Amino acid sequence: MKAADFPSNGCNIFWVKCTSLQAMESLQPEIDAAFANSPDETMTQSENAFVQNFFKSTGDLPPLIMAISLVVVIVITLIGGNTVMMSFRERQSELAVF
C-alpha cells in the first residue's frame, strides 16, 4: 500500500482482477484468511454481488420518490385551483353584468 501511495487511514475497496471464475472463487477465501483476526477484516465478494448489495442498501428509494412526486403534483394542482378560484372571485361582478 505504501508503494501505491495509499493514504495512511486505509482503503475501503480493493479491486482484484482474476483470469477466470474458478480463480476468483479460490482467491476469495485466501484474501479473507489473510486479513482474518486483524483490525481491518475483509469481506471478499464478486462485482455482481457488490452491485446488488449497493442497490439493496438504498432500501425503498423508488417508492419514496414516487410518493414525494405524487405530493408535489397534488400541491401544484391545489395551487392552480386556488389561482382559478381567485380569478373567478375577482371577476364575479363582470360575470353578473354579462
N, C-alpha and C positions, 0 to 999 in steps of 0.2 A: 504494500500500500504506500509506503514511503517513496518507493521508486516511481510509482504512478502519480505522486504528488496529491494524494487524497488528504482532505482536512483531518486534523487530529481528533475531531469529535466523532468520527465514524462515518459510516456509509449505510444508507437504507436498503439499496438494491444493488445486487451484483448480477450481471448477465453472463452466463456461461454458454458458449456455443458448442453444441455437440454434433458429431458426424451422423448419428442415427438415433432412432428412438430407443434402441436397446442400450446404447451408450449413455443416454440421458437417464434411463431407469436404473442403471447400475451406479451412476455417478451421484445421484441424489442422496442415497444413504451415506455415501462416503463423505460428502460435504457436510451433512448434518452431524456425522460422527466426529468430524474434525473440530467442530465448534461445540460439541456437547459439554455440559458442565462448565461452561465459560460464561462470563458476563454478557457476551454477545452471541447467544444461541441463534441458530438459523432455522428457517422453515423453507426448505427447498421445494419448489413446485414448478410445473411446466408453465409456459407462457399463456396457454389457453386457460389453465386453472387460475393464474394470476388475474387475467382479464375478467373471468367470471366472478371471482371474489371481489374485485374492484367494483363491478356493477351491482353486485349484491349489497355492498356497503352503502350504496346510495339509498337503499330502502324503497319506500313507496313514493319516490320523487315524481314520476309521471302523473299519478292520480292527484297529488298535491298541486302540481302545475295546472291540471285541468280544473280543479276546484277554484283556484285563485283566478283563472281565466273566466270562469263562469260568474264569479262575484264581480269582476271588472265589467263584464258585459251587462249584468243586471244594473250596476251603478250607472253606467253610461245610458242605459235605457231610461232609468228614472230621471236622470238629468235632462235628457231630451224631452221626456214627458212634462217635466216641470217647466221647461222653456216654452213648450207649446201652450200649456195652460196659462202662463203669464202673458203670452202674446194674445191669447183669446180674451183674457180678462181686460187687457188694455183696450181692445177693440170692441168691447161689448156695445158701447154706445154707437159705434159706426154700424154694427150689425142691426141694431134696433132701428136705425134710420132707414136702412135698406128695406 
